[in-house]
Amino acid sequence: MRKSQGDRSLLLVAHPGHELLVHTWLRRARPRVFVLTDGSGRGGVPRLERTTAVLAAAGASHGSLYGRYPDSAVYDWILDAGASFFVGLAHELAKEMTADDVVSVVGDSAEGYNPIHDVFRLTVDAAVDIARRTSGTEIASYDFSLFGRPGPRDAAAEGTVRIDLDESDQSVKRAAAVGYFELAREMEWSIEHYGEEAFTVEWLRPVHGAAGEYHSPQSPPIYERYGEFLQRSNQLERVIRYEHLLAIARALGDAARGD
């Protein structure tokens, strides 16, 4: 029996709540959703239940990786050069992709704001390349902006998917966002900086380049500068550096090539 389009599409995000940014696509495609952490952040309070409710309302399901790890554990793996953990995770996700004949993958972009966002993007890229290499099939890979302007990198870029929201879509998406109380501050920030664009159009941007490539848009990345601030104020012992993620990226690139 041929799988439905939703069974053959995956949404892979680092944190619960990111699905709101592509909520209309989520409702239309009904993909299986994979979430790396429970969203507990530095405060230690998970928010996965809210995402579970969003998925149920959208008619989407979740995969085997679903809030499996607290953020603190992922931070420690990054700091302690835990490349083997992310390589293992890439292989796990690649098996999911090949077993279910996945044709498209959508996930967070790496923007230099949050190291968990970036390291999961690197992991997903490696998983896609492993699945392509081992199965011999093409898998379309897309990302979407988390903190930047919600638009394409290049308006003329081939493969960019634009999803226009009608009034009903906008209303449903807004209700889902407002109901996600844990992310109220992030939603206010987005509206303040980018207006209502997040509620009128969604963009899925094709991911190009080989797995293992990692270039922060800022130097040093914002997460490094913020970590230094927390360290100076005695709220953090160790700072995640660009070099930590670069080492993991190299290991993921090797795994993707089968080295």
C-alpha positions, 0 to 999 in steps of 0.5 A, spaced: 500 500 500 502 506 498 503 511 503 500 517 504 503 524 503 503 526 510 507 519 512 512 521 506 514 527 509 517 529 516 518 535 520 524 535 524 525 541 529 529 542 535 524 544 540 517 544 541 513 550 539 517 551 532 511 547 528 507 554 529 512 557 524 509 552 519 503 551 522 499 552 515 503 547 512 503 542 518 495 542 517 495 541 509 501 536 509 500 532 516 507 530 516 510 526 522 513 530 527 520 529 530 522 534 536 529 533 539 528 536 546 522 537 551 523 544 551 525 545 558 531 550 556 535 553 562 529 553 566 528 546 566 520 546 565 518 542 559 513 544 554 512 538 550 504 537 552 503 544 548 506 541 542 502 535 542 495 538 542 497 543 536 499 536 532 493 533 534 489 539 532 492 539 526 491 532 524 499 530 524 502 525 528 509 524 531 515 520 530 519 516 535 524 522 536 519 526 540 522 530 546 526 525 548 532 529 551 532 535 556 535 541 553 541 541 558 543 534 556 544 536 549 548 542 551 552 538 555 553 533 549 555 539 545 560 542 550 563 535 551 565 534 544 559 529 543 559 528 536 558 520 537 551 522 540 549 526 534 552 521 529 548 516 532 542 520 532 543 522 524 543 514 523 537 513 527 533 519 523 536 516 516 533 509 518 526 512 519 527 516 512 529 510 508 524 505 512 518 510 510 520 512 503 520 519 505 520 524 499 521 531 503 524 533 510 522 540 513 526 543 519 529 549 523 535 553 519 541 554 523 542 561 524 547 562 530 542 564 535 541 557 539 546 552 538 541 546 539 537 549 533 544 549 529 546 542 531 540 539 530 540 542 523 547 539 522 544 532 524 538 533 519 542 534 514 547 528 515 541 524 516 538 526 509 545 525 506 545 518 509 538 516 507 540 518 500 546 515 499 544 508 502 537 508 499 539 511 492 533 515 492 532 523 492 529 526 498 527 534 498 530 538 504 527 544 506 528 549 512 525 555 515 527 561 519 526 561 526 529 568 528 530 572 521 525 575 516 520 569 514 522 569 507 526 566 502 534 567 501 533 568 494 526 570 491 528 567 485 531 561 488 529 554 484 525 550 489 522 555 494 515 553 496 511 559 498 504 558 502 499 563 502 495 563 508 487 565 507 483 568 512 481 561 515 489 559 515 491 566 519 485 565 524 487 558 525 494 559 526 494 565 530 489 561 535 494 556 535 500 561 537 496 565 542 494 558 545 502 556 546 503 561 552 510 558 553 512 562 547 508 568 548 514 573 548 517 570 542 511 571 538 511 578 541 518 579 538 517 576 531 511 581 530 514 587 533 520 586 528 517 583 522 509 585 523 504 580 521 508 577 515 508 570 519 501 570 519 500 571 512 505 567 508 510 561 510 516 559 506 520 553 505 527 554 503 531 548 499 537 546 503 543 546 498 550 544 500 553 538 503 552 535 510 558 537 515 558 545 512 557 550 518 558 557 517 555 562 522 551 568 519 555 572 525 562 572 528 562 570 533 555 567 533 549 570 537 549 564 542 556 565 544 556 572 545 549 570 550 553 565 553 559 569 555 554 574 558 551 569 562 558 566 564 559 574 566 553 574 571 555 567 574 549 564 571 553 559 566 559 555 567 561 553 560 560 557 554 558 553 547 563 556 542 562 556 534 568 551 535 564 546 539 559 546 533 564 546 528 567 539 530 560 536 530 559 538 523 565 535 521 564 528 524 557 529 521 560 530 514 564 524 515 558 520 517 554 522 511 559 521 506 560 514 509 568 515 511 
